[in-house]
Amino acid sequence: MTKERKFLKSYASRLIKIAISDLEAAKILFASGFTRKETILFQVEQSIEKGLKAFLVKKDLAVPLTHDLNLIIDRFPKGHAIPHTDQVEDLIQFATIRRYEDGEAILTNEEVQQAIRLAEAILDAVTKSN
């Protein structure tokens, strides 16, 4: 059973700011050309994770304390979806096992850029949601 915690609704805006900061860190790391792609995708996953959790906080719902993006998405109320969340599955591994590995997964620059664009779209939708 995954532990859950409720937060004050006011925490949602702070959590979104942290998520945006994580995404900006991923972009800077990617632009540097010197950082492991696994590290960049860890930051992207963290950005999405915090954004999705902010969405739950906005809805005054308990937040599952997990890195499993699917478990977080499963807590969304019926009729309240965030676009593109069906594309996050592959990023979960970067919040868990892949952050401890180097070069195990063959990752292209385009895949990293796609993940960054995915995070941008999800954070934009969370920010615009009520």
Number of C-alpha atoms within 10 A of each C-alpha: 4 8 9 11 10 12 15 10 16 12 12 24 16 13 19 23 17 17 26 22 14 21 26 17 16 26 18 13 18 20 10 9 10 8 13 16 25 25 20 24 29 23 25 29 31 25 29 30 27 24 27 28 28 29 30 24 22 20 16 15 20 16 22 21 13 15 17 18 24 15 14 20 20 11 15 18 11 7 6 11 15 18 14 12 17 10 10 19 12 10 21 19 16 22 22 13 10 19 17 11 13 12 10 9 10 9 13 10 11 9 13 19 15 12 21 24 14 20 25 18 17 22 27 16 18 23 17 8 13 9
